[in-house]
């Protein structure tokens, strides 16, 4: 007797999110027969470990002492590429309670757009790497920032495949990190070319408008709540690492992790006084040039203060830290 061989035709466990139930369709085709029958089965699974266990059982199927080819097609019900429509409109950007570069509050009007329901995951970024052979800055440098013994250090061999502590990421539904701004924009360019859609990084104004809940805003201090622990992985609860996307409460628009998990690159150049120059603007895109790129949102490492909805941060675009990830936006044609 011979066990069947099988071909996995699309991503399997790499796209699983443990909070969802997924249907697996298994098709078994017999080789060497004039008339090839088709056997179909459906198996309900919950979580990655359950999937692996049932996949093992399935792979032991033996049919008529014939080597068969099994095609497994997985359809996840929740993926990080899901996009949320954000209806445009005016909003008050900034805060008079924040730092000087977050003042003054000013009126901004945003046109409608789509934004990622989740931060881009390791699984999604891995698809980009496999298709293009792209190397991130950390891969080229062969070093990456890693949290070791309570301090951030440059450690040999660390890159987007590793968690903030330097362990190889097993759960690929975590947000991808250790990306600089150019790495993030390269992913957006690839996705745009692959799909024919216009994917990009959000502008700073788009990011804050979406984080506040757009037209559905309830005026929270954090994205979706006044209780940080409800909506974010932060310094106080993350355990010095990232976590799978979508585990915390969503904000008013149904967006996850905007106040904490990984900090997110925006498309804008940063200017300390930009808010003073962008009052009553429509679709502002930031200064024409600069030394730093804007990052928004809280993360697992920095104090909880950075998780507030109006908090601004920035870094040089070549910097790739173990807190930096991305969330994609899609323009409406």
C-alpha positions, -999 to +999 in steps of 0.1 A: +000+000+000+011+035-008+002+067+010-011+095-011+011+124-021-004+159-020+001+193-035-007+225-014-017+250-040-022+281-018-011+293+016-024+272+045-016+278+081+003+310+073-030+328+068-049+312+097-062+334+124-069+314+156-101+331+164-119+320+133-134+288+120-123+279+085-136+254+060-111+232+042-122+215+010-102+184+002-102+170-033-086+136-040-079+126-075-067+091-084-039+088-109-035+060-134-072+056-141-090+062-174-119+078-155-107+099-126-133+101-099-134+130-075-139+126-037-149+157-018-149+162+020-153+192+042-136+195+076-143+223+101-113+235+120-105+260+146-070+275+149-037+266+135-030+236+157-063+220+149-056+225+112-022+208+115-037+179+133-065+173+108-041+178+079-020+150+093-050+127+095-061+136+059-026+129+045-028+093+057-057+085+033-050+055+011-072+047-019-070+014-038-032+011-034-029+040-058-008+071-054-032+100-055-027+137-057-046+158-031-054+194-037-061+214-006-078+247-010-081+269+021-104+299+023-098+319+054-128+340+067-105+367+080-073+380+064-052+411+070-058+422+034-095+429+042-102+466+036-126+489+054-143+517+035-138+551+052-163+577+041-146+610+038-155+642+056-141+670+078-126+664+112-105+682+138-069+669+137-044+672+165-048+680+202-043+710+224-035+685+252-006+671+233+030+681+225+038+713+206+041+694+173+005+680+178-009+716+181-029+735+172-061+716+165-072+724+130-099+715+105-089+689+078-112+674+051-105+639+038-118+622+007-131+587+010-107+558+009-101+522+019-078+512+048-066+478+060-087+462+087-055+449+102-018+456+101+000+438+073+010+404+087+042+383+084+023+358+061+014+386+037+048+401+037+063+366+032+042+362+000+058+395-013+093+382-005+088+348-021+074+363-053+100+391-058+131+380-039+132+414-023+155+419+007+148+443+035+173+467+049+179+444+079+185+414+056+211+434+036+228+447+067+225+413+084+216+431+117+183+441+133+171+458+165+162+432+192+150+436+228+177+418+249+179+419+287+157+450+289+175+469+262+173+475+225+204+461+207+215+454+172+218+417+168+232+397+139+208+378+117+176+395+129+150+406+103+113+406+096+111+368+103+118+373+140+098+387+169+110+417+189+129+393+213+148+376+185+128+344+182+118+331+148+081+339+144+059+309+145+026+327+143+026+345+110-006+364+118+015+388+139+022+422+123+054+422+102+081+444+119+117+455+113+107+474+081+120+508+071+099+532+051+113+520+018+105+483+026+069+493+034+065+513+002+081+484-018+054+461-005+027+486-015+041+489-050+042+451-054+006+447-042-005+474-066+012+458-096-001+424-086-038+435-082-041+465-105-053+485-076-036+516-061-023+504-027-001+528-007+008+540+028-018+562+044-012+599+047-009+611+083-043+628+080-060+597+066-044+576+094-057+599+122-091+603+106-095+565+104-081+559+139-106+584+153-134+564+137-141+588+108-177+599+107-186+573+133-162+587+159-172+586+196-144+609+206-122+583+224-087+590+237-074+558+220-086+542+188-119+526+199-119+532+236-108+553+266-095+521+281-061+513+264-061+477+274-093+470+255-079+481+221-041+479+221-010+458+228+012+483+246+041+486+270+018+477+299+003+445+285+023+432+255+051+414+273+078+430+252+065+415+219+039+418+192+007+397+191-016+383+163-036+410+147-073+415+155-073+401+191-083+434+208-115+454+204-119+472+171-126+509+168-158+525+155-149+517+119-139+481+126-102+487+125-079+468+148-046+476+166-043+513+156-034+523+191-009+495+197+009+464+185+033+478+158+038+515+150+028+522+114+046+541+087+028+570+069+036+585+035+042+620+048+075+637+054+075+650+090+076+686+100+074+698+136+054+729+126+033+713+099+001+716+118+005+754+119+007+754+081-021+730+072-052+746+086-084+741+067-067+718+042-082+691+020-064+658+017-031+671+031+000+650+022+026+667+044+056+688+035+073+684+001+105+672+016+122+665+049+146+643+069+121+621+086+089+602+077+058+601+099+049+571+120+016+568+138+000+546+164+013+530+196+033+498+199+045+471+223+076+490+235+071+527+241+051+542+270+013+542+269+013+579+262+024+571+226-009+552+221-031+582+222-050+589+190-033+622+183+003+612+191+028+619+164+062+601+159+088+601+132+120+584+121+145+586+093+131+565+064+161+541+064+154+531+100+140+496+105+132+490+142+115+461+158+084+482+164+079+494+128+053+479+106+026+491+082-011+493+073-022+497+037-046+521+021-063+518-012-073+548-032-108+550-047-104+552-085 
